Amino acid sequence: MDYTTPPPQMYYPQDFTPDKEEKKKIRRNYNTIGIVLLVVYAVTIAVCTACYWIFCPETNYDEYGMMIIGFKETIIGGCFPAIVSMLTFGGYCLFSRYRPGELFRTEKVKGGEVFRYVLIILMLQQISFFCTILLSTAFYRVGLEVPSTNMVYEHTPSVYVADVISSVILAPIGEELIYRGVVLRCSAKVSQRFAIFFSAFVFGIMHGNPYQFVLGFMLGIPLAIITIRSGSLIPAIICHAVNNAFACIPTIVGYFNESVSYIINIIYIPLFLIIGIFAFVPEIISGRMKLPEYTEYHRKRTFPILITSWSIIVVMVFFVYDLITSVQPVYIPPAA
């Protein structure tokens, strides 16, 4: 399909109100998205839970109560979900007879545009960092925290190598195949603008905690926009990989020198905010980031029909449940 010609209408009725048959076709399209997400969710949980139970039966903590992530935990929690996503995408292509090569076209991929979006992504990464601090402060004020984020990596080379492979290589490919390759592509058949925000929302909430939801949603919007503009997943994968790579650098440097790692984190904030603004403002002024059209036609075929999709409802219940239950009362260790 041509991502660049709005509106990307999959159906062409004579009036704005969809008839029963059209609603059924659109609902089937949304159900496809939901089923793919359910498969990824269920298989990832099943595989990771089984592997944790077999290979990591005991959880280790440091003196501050932080969970210690070793090599096995990094492989299971980092690499396996991405591999499941890739395999699920392969199954989706097989059953839908979709040719995945269409997602990797290069005709409209422009190096300068990709570079600008990388800078924008890195800027949003810093903004989400401030949002996380605000959220964390608000949670602690009412006696809440997100325990799943209280972890440290075991200081061994194998752990850092596994983390880089999962974060910089596997995760960008696996996640982009699902969230831009399936969620965005399928929902854009009805409305590109709706697809941009819907895919970003799903990308954020699937991470299972409020901190990563903010980051995922914020990054998901430009990742979706550049996918639509280029008609390819290549720019989004590059942006995603670079974002994760820069996030890994302080951790890797910290293996050798924690003071330098701290300095890098401090430098990141003003550096990426400034260069990101210089990339973002021209994109806005020039109209290159202008959102696709969203008319009455699209309004009647997006959210009102989306909420009647059984698979979307089910997967959203799971995602929202994970997000809510990730926030728990602050753990206070018993007195010695």
DAHULIN-V873737 format. One record per helix or strand of 2 or more residues. SS is the DSSP state (alpha for helix, beta for strand). FROM is the first residue (numbers start at 0). TO is the last residue. Records with the same first field share a line. If there is no record, write none. Layout:
BEGIN
SS=FROM-TO  FROM-TO
END
This chain:
BEGIN
alpha=19-54  70-95  99-103  110-140  146-148  156-186  191-204  209-229  233-255  257-285  295-298  302-305  309-324
beta=66-68  143-144  150-152  327-328
END
